């Protein structure tokens, strides 16, 4: 079952301090991302001369803001992220498949990307509506993130165009997909398990059944451009924190386990890729079960 939500501190003083810390972080980081939007729009002046320069500028802008976010949580709030698993080479183009319990998962993945010097190359599979939101949404447009309308006919054409651009222009990428399609909540887990029974698919206890279409499209569409797929499993101590609790500094420690699968190990057939993803989620489910029982993610 999903881990219970993280509880706020019981003391009034701790809660007041948390509110001050949270609002300070939210206001300053939002103002900073608006400055980034202005710089991103200014970068378009170079578009007629070199798309590569525009993309490099936007990678540096994204790297600066996301580094600021991660340093804030690491240095000021002392939030620890323990990263274990396979050794990760430098300079790879990868697709990262992660479980999704909370928006704080994004902050956990920031720490992983920063540890490998790839924050500026992050791209996300996100809802299409996000691109209309000032700040983060506008910024993602400049970073070639993958916007999805949750309509497969329309999304398939959009994915083909986006992946074609990545390959044609040799764009460096650490692309992240939350294959469950939404955050893990008890009622969603119940529906997911019922669907799995109906379709004869694996029943998971700590994860939603992954949606395979986007994953298969990404692997097949980017096969020549990707070096590997990373299987990322995120877990938290003492309960699942909201993003607001992360901003208030209530989180003490997050855990991230990463497995690396070279592209030549992935099946080439769509149906086999479906089964491959289901197998990874069964492993992730067992990994989380072990963590919840023994406190070790492995």
N, C-alpha and C positions, 0 to 999 in steps of 0.2 A: 504494500500500500504506500501512497505518497507519504513522505516525511511530514510531520506537522509543521505549521508555520513557526518561524522564530518568534519568541516572546520578547516584548519590549522590557527594559529594566523596570523593576518595581518601584525604585526610588523616584520621588518627584524631582529632585535635583538632577538626576541622571537624565530624566525625560526632557526637562527644560534645556539642559546642555545639548541633548541630541537634536532638539528642534533648532537651536541656534546653529549647530554644526551643519545640519541638513540644509537649512535655508541659505546659509552662507555658501555652501558648495553649489547648490542649485542655481543661485543668482549669478555667481561669478562664472561658473562653467557655461551657463546659457549666454551670458554676454560675450564670453570668449568665442562660442560657436557662431554667434551672429557676426563677429569680426571675421571669422573664418569664411562665412558666406560672402562677405564683401570681397575678401581676397580671392575667393574662388571665381566670383563674377569678373573681377579685374583680370584674372588669368585668361579669359576668353579673348583678350586683345591679341594673344599670340596664336589663336586658332588658325587664321589664314596662312600662317607661316609654318607652323609645326604642331600637329596634334600631340606628338611625343612630349614636347616641352610643356604643353598644357597639362598633360597627365602627370608628368613628373612634378610640376608645381603643386598639383592637387594632392599627390601622394605625400608631399612634404607638409602641406597644410593639415591633412588628416593625421599624419604622424604626430605633429605638434599638439593638436587638440587631444587626441586619444592618449598620448603620453602624459599630458597634463591630468587627465581623468585618472589614469592609473597611478601616477605618482601621488596624487592627492590621497587616494585610498591607502596606498602603501606607506608613505612617509608621514602623513598627518594622522590618519585614522588607524595605522598599524594593522591593516587587514592582511593576513598572510594567505598566500595561495601556494599549496604544495603540489608540485607537478611531478608525476611519476610515469613509468611506462617505458616505451621504446626510445632509443636515441633518435633525435630528429636532425637530419642534415640541414645545412644552410642552403638558401637560394632555391628551394623547390617551389614549383607551382602545384598547389594542392587543393583538394576539396575536403573540407572538414565536416564530418557528420557528428553532431552533438545531441545529447538529450537536453530537454528544456523544461525546467521546473519553475523558473522565475526570470524576470528581466535582469536580475543580478548575474545570470549566466553570462551575459555579455561582458560584464566587468571582469569575471573570472577568465574569459577568453582573451580579454585585453592583456592580462598579465602574461599569458602564454605567448601571444604574438610579440609582445615587447621583449620577452626573453630571447626571442629569435630574430629580433630586428625587423619584424614584418608588419608592424602596426599600420603603416601607410599603405600596405597592399591588401588590407582586409576588404572583402566585399561580402555582402549579405543577401540571402534570399529573404525578401520582406514583402509585406502587403503593399499593393499599388498605392493605396490612399496615403501612405506615409510620405510620398514624394512631394505632397502639397503642404507639408508642415514646415514652417520656417525653422531654421537651425539644423537639426540633425537630418530631417527629411530632405531639405534642399541640398545639404552637403552630400548625401548619398547619391543624388543624381549626378553630381560631378565626379563621383568615384566609380561610376559604371556598376552600381549595385543592381541586383536582379529583382525587378518589381513584378509581383504576381497578382493577378486579378481573381484567382481561385476559379477560373473558367479555363479548363484544359485546352479547348480549341484555340482560344485567344492566347493563352500562355505559351503553348507549344511554338507558335510562330514567333513570339517575342523572345523565347529562349534561344531559338535557332539563330535569330539575328544577333543577339547579345553574344552567344558563344562564338559565332562566326567572327565577330569583331575582336574578341579576345585572341583568337588564333591568328587572324590576319595581321593584327597590329602587335602581336607578341607582347601582350599586356601582362606584367607580373601579377600574380594573384594568390591570395589565401582566401578562398571563397567558403563561407560558412553556411550550412543549412541545418536548421532544426527539423529533422525529417518527420517528427511527430506532428508537425503542422500547427501546434498550439501548445500552450503551457499545460503541464500535468496538474489536474485537479481531480478530486475523488469522483465526482459525477462523470467526468470525461473518461476516467479509467474504467468505470463501470460500463459505459457505452462501448468503449474500445474492446473490452473483454467479451461482451455480448456479440459484437461484430466478428471477433476472431472465432468464437464458437460456431457462429452461423456459416462462416466461410472455411472452416477447417484450418485456421491459421494459428500460429503460436499464441498462447495466452501468457501475457506478461503481468507481473505483480507490481512493478515499480516504474513502468514506462507505458506510454501509449504505443499501439501498433504503428510502425512507421508508414508514411505514405510514400509509395515507391516511385511514382511517375516522375517527379522532379529529379530524384536521385538518378534514375536510369537515364533520363534525358541529359543530365549534366555529365555523367560518365561517358555516354556515347558521343555527345556533342563536343566534349573537350578531351577525348582520349589522347589525341596526339599532342595536346598542350600541357596535360597534367603529368607530373612525376609520380604522384602517390595520392591515396586517400587516407586521411587520418580519422580514426575512430576515437572520439573524445567522450569521456564519461565524467560528469560533474556531480559532486556530492558536497553537502554542507554539514558543519557541526552544530548541534543543538537546535536544529530546525531550519526550514527553508526561509531565507530572508527576502523581503520585498526590496525593490530597488531603492525605495525611500529609507528603509532600514539600513541598507548599504551606505547611502549618502549620509545618514546620521551617525555612522561609525559603530553600529551595534554588532556587526559581523566580526567574529574573531578569526575564523579560518575557513577556507574553502579548499576542496581537494579536486585535482584534475588528473585523470588517467588517460594516456594517449597511446594508441597502437597505430603503427604505420604499415600500410599495405601498398607496395609498389604496383603501378598500373598493370604490369605484365602478370600479376597474380589475380586480377579481377576477370570474371567471365566476360565473354564478348556477346553472349546471347541475352536478350532482354529478360526472358523468364528466369534464366540463371542468375542475373543480377538482382532480381526481386528476391530470390531465395538467399542470395549472399547477404543482402541487407537484413532480412529477417534473422539470419543466423547471427549477425553482429548484434542485433538488439536482444536476442536471447542471451548472448554472452554479457552484454551490458547489464541486463536484468539480474543475472547471477552475480555479477561484480557488485552491484548495489546491495543485493541481499547480504553478501558477505560483509560489506562495509557496515551495514546497519546492525549486524550481529557482532562483528569483531572490531569495528572502528578502523579498519585498514582497507584502503582502496587498492586492489591489485588485479 
